[in-house]
Amino acid sequence: MCETAVRVWKVLRERCRRDAGMVTSEYAMGIIAAVGFAMLLYEVVTSGQVKAELQSIVKRALGARM
């Protein structure tokens, strides 16, 4: 019984070691998704309305009296 458990444990350990990380295609898809999200965020932040709101927040913060 103990030998069977040891054999099963060795098989499971070997199977887990074979799949130890992402493959190149997964890295590529992750990078593409990150770049797409960064572009979307950049477009939102640099849009006219958001840019004006951010500038007004900074002006109010710099003009505040302590």
N, C-alpha and C positions, 0 to 999 in steps of 0.2 A: 504493500500500500504506500509506504513512504517513497519507494523508488518511483512509483507512478507519479506521485506528486512532484518529485524532483524533475522528472522528465517533462511534465506539463509546464512547470515553472521555466525550464530552460527554453522550451519552444515559444512560450509567450514572451520571454525576454528577447529572444532573437527576432521575433516578429516586430516588436516595438522598436528595436534598434534599426531595422531596415528603413522605417519611415521617420527619419529624424529631423525633418525640416521641410521648408517650402522648396519647390523646384523653380527653375528659372522662369517658366511661364507664369507662375503665381507671383513672383517678384515683379515681373513686367506688368501684370494686370494691377497690382497694388500701386505701382509707380504711376501708371496711367490714371488711375482713379484719384490719386493724391494731386496730380498735376491739374486734372479737371476741376477738382474742388478748389484748389488754389486760384485757378483762373476765375471761377465763379465768385469767390470771395473778393478777389481784386476788383472785379467789375462792380460788385455791390458797393464796396467801400469807396471807389473812385467815382461813383455816380454823383450827379449834381446835388440831389437832395441830401444824401448821406454825407457828402463832403461838406456841405453848408452846415449841417447839424454838428458835425465833429468840430468844425472851425468855431462855431458859436460856443460849444462846450469849453474849448481851450481858451477862448477869449474871456469867458466868464470866470474860469479858474485863475487865469493870470491877473484879472482885474479885481479879484476879491481882496478885501481888506482884512487884515488879521487883527 
